[in-house]
Amino acid sequence: MVRLRMQRVGRIKTSHFRIVATDSRKARDAASLEVLGHYHPREKTNKITVNAERLKYWLSQGAQASDTLRTVLKTAGAWA
């Protein structure tokens, strides 16, 4: 099954996250199917960029978002 989740990137204590579509059996930092956006929690505005069209596509194909990603997208207003 395809999951939408966050993949950690960046240096120690300055983490950034990629919002990715990946196989649920793969590890968090394994190769992903597609990068859908980015999340920068250390910035003052918690900058979130998401390709909404591709997000809707993956959700229509049966992909499920992780709980953490769903919460982040709701606060950003990108989750319907």
Z-matrix of the N, CA and C atoms (Angstrom, degrees):
N
C 1 1.444
C 2 1.526 1 108.53
N 3 1.312 2 115.66 1 145.58
C 4 1.463 3 121.60 2 179.11
C 5 1.523 4 108.81 3 -88.78
N 6 1.327 5 115.19 4 133.49
C 7 1.470 6 121.75 5 177.84
C 8 1.520 7 108.75 6 -118.33
N 9 1.301 8 115.43 7 145.68
C 10 1.457 9 121.87 8 171.83
C 11 1.519 10 105.75 9 -101.63
N 12 1.319 11 116.86 10 121.92
C 13 1.458 12 119.92 11 -177.56
C 14 1.518 13 110.46 12 -153.48
N 15 1.328 14 115.35 13 179.03
C 16 1.457 15 120.98 14 -177.50
C 17 1.523 16 109.87 15 -101.67
N 18 1.311 17 115.08 16 136.42
C 19 1.456 18 122.66 17 179.58
C 20 1.526 19 107.17 18 -112.41
N 21 1.329 20 116.93 19 122.98
C 22 1.461 21 121.27 20 -175.34
C 23 1.522 22 110.90 21 -76.81
N 24 1.320 23 115.72 22 132.74
C 25 1.463 24 122.71 23 174.44
C 26 1.521 25 107.66 24 -137.98
N 27 1.306 26 117.11 25 165.83
C 28 1.454 27 120.59 26 177.95
C 29 1.511 28 111.85 27 108.35
N 30 1.331 29 114.97 28 177.33
C 31 1.456 30 120.78 29 -178.42
C 32 1.523 31 111.10 30 -82.30
N 33 1.311 32 115.69 31 175.78
C 34 1.457 33 121.78 32 176.56
C 35 1.524 34 108.81 33 -63.16
N 36 1.314 35 116.17 34 133.29
C 37 1.469 36 125.51 35 179.06
C 38 1.524 37 114.09 36 65.00
N 39 1.300 38 118.83 37 6.41
C 40 1.473 39 122.21 38 173.45
C 41 1.525 40 108.43 39 -132.80
N 42 1.287 41 115.70 40 56.22
C 43 1.455 42 119.95 41 -173.76
C 44 1.525 43 111.85 42 -76.40
N 45 1.308 44 114.06 43 148.15
C 46 1.449 45 124.68 44 171.21
C 47 1.521 46 105.07 45 -130.37
N 48 1.306 47 116.52 46 160.07
C 49 1.456 48 120.02 47 -178.89
C 50 1.516 49 110.58 48 -128.53
N 51 1.321 50 115.07 49 141.95
C 52 1.457 51 121.84 50 169.95
C 53 1.522 52 106.77 51 -98.20
N 54 1.302 53 116.58 52 139.62
C 55 1.453 54 121.28 53 173.31
C 56 1.521 55 105.64 54 -93.90
N 57 1.340 56 116.30 55 116.70
C 58 1.454 57 120.61 56 -171.03
C 59 1.526 58 111.81 57 -129.81
N 60 1.320 59 114.80 58 158.13
C 61 1.459 60 122.94 59 168.69
C 62 1.525 61 106.02 60 -103.20
N 63 1.325 62 116.84 61 125.11
C 64 1.457 63 120.62 62 -176.61
C 65 1.519 64 110.63 63 -147.30
N 66 1.303 65 116.50 64 163.88
C 67 1.455 66 122.27 65 176.20
C 68 1.519 67 108.62 66 -69.65
N 69 1.321 68 117.21 67 135.10
C 70 1.465 69 120.90 68 -175.14
C 71 1.523 70 112.89 69 -66.18
N 72 1.320 71 118.11 70 -19.71
C 73 1.466 72 120.61 71 -179.09
C 74 1.521 73 112.88 72 -84.78
N 75 1.313 74 117.35 73 -9.04
C 76 1.464 75 121.76 74 -178.61
C 77 1.523 76 110.84 75 -83.82
N 78 1.329 77 115.88 76 159.66
C 79 1.457 78 121.96 77 177.34
C 80 1.528 79 109.92 78 -70.99
N 81 1.326 80 116.68 79 164.75
C 82 1.454 81 121.79 80 -177.17
C 83 1.526 82 112.45 81 -57.05
N 84 1.320 83 117.19 82 -41.64
C 85 1.456 84 120.94 83 -175.44
C 86 1.524 85 113.45 84 -100.11
N 87 1.318 86 117.14 85 15.47
C 88 1.466 87 120.69 86 178.51
C 89 1.529 88 109.85 87 -73.47
N 90 1.313 89 116.44 88 169.66
C 91 1.461 90 121.11 89 179.39
C 92 1.528 91 109.84 90 -60.27
N 93 1.314 92 115.69 91 139.79
C 94 1.457 93 120.58 92 -177.29
C 95 1.523 94 110.64 93 -105.42
N 96 1.313 95 116.22 94 163.80
C 97 1.458 96 121.47 95 177.15
C 98 1.527 97 110.72 96 -76.11
N 99 1.343 98 116.03 97 -40.23
C 100 1.462 99 119.97 98 -178.36
C 101 1.525 100 109.73 99 -160.73
N 102 1.323 101 115.87 100 141.72
C 103 1.461 102 121.78 101 174.46
C 104 1.524 103 107.76 102 -91.26
N 105 1.338 104 116.07 103 122.62
C 106 1.461 105 121.20 104 -175.65
C 107 1.524 106 113.20 105 -100.86
N 108 1.330 107 117.30 106 -18.61
C 109 1.453 108 119.24 107 -178.91
C 110 1.515 109 111.18 108 174.59
N 111 1.343 110 115.72 109 -168.99
C 112 1.456 111 122.51 110 -177.76
C 113 1.516 112 109.79 111 -138.57
N 114 1.340 113 115.90 112 153.51
C 115 1.464 114 122.86 113 177.78
C 116 1.514 115 107.81 114 -137.19
N 117 1.328 116 116.57 115 125.16
C 118 1.463 117 122.78 116 -178.67
C 119 1.531 118 108.66 117 -117.88
N 120 1.328 119 118.85 118 90.00
C 121 1.470 120 120.76 119 -174.98
C 122 1.520 121 114.28 120 -71.71
N 123 1.313 122 119.63 121 -19.65
C 124 1.464 123 121.99 122 -177.17
C 125 1.523 124 112.70 123 -79.26
N 126 1.311 125 118.23 124 -18.21
C 127 1.455 126 120.33 125 178.83
C 128 1.524 127 109.37 126 -74.92
N 129 1.316 128 116.90 127 153.93
C 130 1.463 129 121.19 128 -175.16
C 131 1.525 130 112.63 129 -60.82
N 132 1.308 131 117.56 130 -32.01
C 133 1.464 132 120.86 131 -177.47
C 134 1.520 133 112.68 132 -95.44
N 135 1.346 134 118.73 133 4.36
C 136 1.473 135 122.22 134 -175.17
C 137 1.523 136 109.73 135 49.55
N 138 1.305 137 116.25 136 59.84
C 139 1.461 138 123.36 137 -172.70
C 140 1.526 139 111.61 138 -58.58
N 141 1.326 140 115.24 139 125.22
C 142 1.459 141 122.38 140 178.70
C 143 1.518 142 108.15 141 -127.62
N 144 1.332 143 116.76 142 125.63
C 145 1.457 144 121.08 143 173.43
C 146 1.516 145 107.56 144 -122.13
N 147 1.333 146 115.63 145 129.21
C 148 1.465 147 120.93 146 -177.03
C 149 1.521 148 109.27 147 -137.92
N 150 1.321 149 116.04 148 138.36
C 151 1.459 150 121.50 149 171.84
C 152 1.527 151 106.40 150 -84.47
N 153 1.336 152 116.22 151 95.20
C 154 1.467 153 122.12 152 -173.28
C 155 1.525 154 112.46 153 -61.72
N 156 1.316 155 116.90 154 -34.47
C 157 1.460 156 120.36 155 -179.28
C 158 1.532 157 110.81 156 -63.51
N 159 1.335 158 116.43 157 -45.64
C 160 1.466 159 120.22 158 179.84
C 161 1.525 160 111.17 159 -71.43
N 162 1.325 161 117.87 160 -32.88
C 163 1.464 162 121.56 161 176.29
C 164 1.521 163 109.96 162 -61.47
N 165 1.326 164 116.99 163 -46.56
C 166 1.466 165 121.35 164 177.88
C 167 1.521 166 111.15 165 -63.47
N 168 1.339 167 116.52 166 -37.32
C 169 1.461 168 119.95 167 178.55
C 170 1.526 169 110.69 168 -60.34
N 171 1.336 170 116.55 169 -50.03
C 172 1.464 171 119.49 170 -177.64
C 173 1.525 172 111.46 171 -65.39
N 174 1.324 173 117.99 172 -36.69
C 175 1.461 174 120.33 173 177.17
C 176 1.518 175 110.86 174 -66.11
N 177 1.333 176 117.95 175 -35.94
C 178 1.462 177 121.02 176 178.02
C 179 1.528 178 111.82 177 -69.85
N 180 1.326 179 116.87 178 -24.59
C 181 1.457 180 121.22 179 178.97
C 182 1.533 181 112.05 180 -84.55
N 183 1.335 182 117.52 181 -0.75
C 184 1.459 183 120.91 182 176.58
C 185 1.513 184 114.95 183 101.80
N 186 1.316 185 117.90 184 6.50
C 187 1.461 186 120.29 185 178.29
C 188 1.523 187 109.13 186 -70.32
N 189 1.327 188 116.06 187 148.14
C 190 1.455 189 121.50 188 179.60
C 191 1.518 190 109.74 189 -116.86
N 192 1.314 191 116.37 190 136.16
C 193 1.459 192 121.08 191 179.03
C 194 1.521 193 110.15 192 -84.19
N 195 1.324 194 116.38 193 146.38
C 196 1.461 195 120.39 194 175.83
C 197 1.527 196 108.48 195 -70.13
N 198 1.329 197 116.68 196 160.72
C 199 1.459 198 121.09 197 -178.73
C 200 1.525 199 111.64 198 -60.88
N 201 1.322 200 116.67 199 -42.46
C 202 1.459 201 120.81 200 -179.34
C 203 1.522 202 111.24 201 -64.93
N 204 1.306 203 117.07 202 -44.54
C 205 1.457 204 120.69 203 179.50
C 206 1.522 205 110.73 204 -63.66
N 207 1.318 206 117.00 205 -40.97
C 208 1.456 207 120.74 206 179.35
C 209 1.530 208 110.52 207 -61.00
N 210 1.328 209 117.63 208 -41.68
C 211 1.462 210 121.99 209 178.53
C 212 1.523 211 111.30 210 -64.47
N 213 1.327 212 117.22 211 -44.08
C 214 1.469 213 121.70 212 179.60
C 215 1.529 214 110.15 213 -63.08
N 216 1.314 215 117.50 214 -43.37
C 217 1.470 216 120.63 215 -178.70
C 218 1.528 217 111.16 216 -68.89
N 219 1.325 218 117.93 217 -33.43
C 220 1.465 219 120.38 218 177.39
C 221 1.520 220 111.01 219 -65.72
N 222 1.322 221 116.91 220 -41.68
C 223 1.465 222 119.47 221 179.42
C 224 1.526 223 111.20 222 -68.35
N 225 1.328 224 117.22 223 -28.21
C 226 1.465 225 121.32 224 178.45
C 227 1.522 226 112.15 225 -82.61
N 228 1.332 227 117.03 226 -15.51
C 229 1.456 228 120.95 227 -178.34
C 230 1.504 229 113.70 228 84.94
N 231 1.331 230 117.56 229 12.85
C 232 1.466 231 121.29 230 -179.08
C 233 1.520 232 112.19 231 -93.49
N 234 1.316 233 118.13 232 -5.45
C 235 1.459 234 121.63 233 -178.97
C 236 1.524 235 108.16 234 -103.26
N 237 1.326 236 115.84 235 125.82
C 238 1.479 237 119.79 236 -178.12
C 239 1.506 238 111.09 237 -84.30
